[in-house]
C-alpha cells in the first residue's frame, strides 16, 4: 500500500463518519471503547496513569461509571454532526519531507474531503 492509497482510505472513512455512520456501527465502537477503558484500568499503574491524565487535562477524574454513562449517551446523529462541522469540506493540511514532487496534487486531496450527494 502506498501513501496515496492510505490517504484515500482514511478520507473515505472520514466521509463515512460525516454522512453514513449508523447506530449499529456506533454500538460496536462503544463496546470496544468500554473494553479499552476497563483494560487500561485493570492494573494499579494503568489506573494511576488514567487518573493522572484526567486530572492534568480537566482537573477532574471521572469514575468508570461516569465515563460509561457519557459513552452510552452518544448517538450516531452526534457523530455525524460533529464530523460534518469539523471534517466535511475542510481543506486538509499537508506536510511532506523530501521530494515533494511525488505528492498528489492538492485539488485531488481536497476533492476527497466531500461527497457530492443527490
C-alpha positions, -999 to +999 in steps of 0.1 A: +000+000+000+013+034-009+008+067+010-019+079-015-038+047-011-038+051+027-049+087+024-078+077+002-089+050+026-087+075+056-106+102+037-133+076+028-137+067+064-139+103+074-166+109+048-185+078+061-184+093+096-197+126+083-226+111+063-235+075+068-224+062+102-252+040+117-263+033+153-253-004+149-217+006+140-217+030+169-228+003+193-198-018+183-174+011+187-189+020+221-183-016+233-147-015+221-141+018+239-156+005+271-134-026+269-103-004+263-112+017+293-115-014+315-083-029+301-064+003+309-077+004+344-071-033+353-037-026+368-028-001+395-002+015+372-028+019+344-054+033+367-030+058+382-019+069+347-055+073+336-064+093+367-033+115+362-042+122+326-078+132+335-065+154+364-039+170+341-063+178+312-096+185+331-088+189+368-113+162+374-111+124+372-145+108+364-153+073+376-156+044+352-194+046+356-194+083+346-173+075+316-196+047+305-227+069+310-212+096+288-203+069+262-238+055+263-254+089+257-236+093+224-258+087+193-249+084+156-265+119+149-240+134+173-211+118+155-224+129+121-230+164+133-196+169+149-177+152+120-197+173+095-188+205+113-151+197+118-141+174+089-165+176+060-155+200+032-124+213+051-090+218+034-065+192+045-032+204+059-004+185+040+032+183+053+060+165+035+097+159+039+119+151+009+109+150-027+075+167-028+071+162-065+056+128-057+028+143-037-006+141-051-019+174-063-038+194-037-071+196-056-073+158-056-067+157-019-092+185-014-117+166-035-116+137-011-130+159+017-165+160+004-190+138-014-214+151-039-249+139-028-280+138-049 
